[in-house]
Amino acid sequence: MKTTTRLLLLAVLALPVLAACKKDEGTQTAQTSKPAVAKPASPTDENAWNAYITDQVTRHLEGATSTFAYTLPAPGSEGYDDSFQRAVDKAKEDVSRGGVEGTLMAFGSADSAKTADMIVAAFNGAGVDTMKGVRVLFIGDAADKDRAEAAVKPSGAKFEFAEAK
């Protein structure tokens, strides 16, 4: 009985020490995070743009319980207009349903102006405050930020901007 009591006491006293070790591991991995992916030089390099956008979205995931990414193919690629329209239709449909708190909607592509057009079209019919608790991330040029933000604002979603640089 004495042995069992001592082992139980030892286990209880060891828990805080083990928990502290785990906490140190977590801060250590945060400090050794990967360097940012650089903005691709060529707007036609879809693989590089996908890696760049993925990296940007990953850096903005804090607090997100679900993520939706809306991207476009390289400007001028075959079927670009059809792909743009499908992406707009998908984003419109998602916005029309309203938002769930903790959702991150990320928009980005090599063509910042077209991405902003997609945001404007998607949020055009959004009801007032129907997207509260949703974060909208726009990865693009500063020149397109204001009109994208103006389109999102009435919906109640929190607008976030990551300048593509």
Secondary structure, 3 states (H helix, E strand, C coil): CHHHHHHHHHHHHHHHHHHHHHHHHHHHHHHCCCCCCCCCCCCCCHHHHHHHHHHHHHHCCCCCCEEEEEECCCCCCCCHHHHHHHHHHHHHHHHHCCCCCCEEEEEECCCHHHHHHHHHHHHCCCCCCCCCCCEEEEEECHHHHHHHHHHHHHHCCEEEEEECC
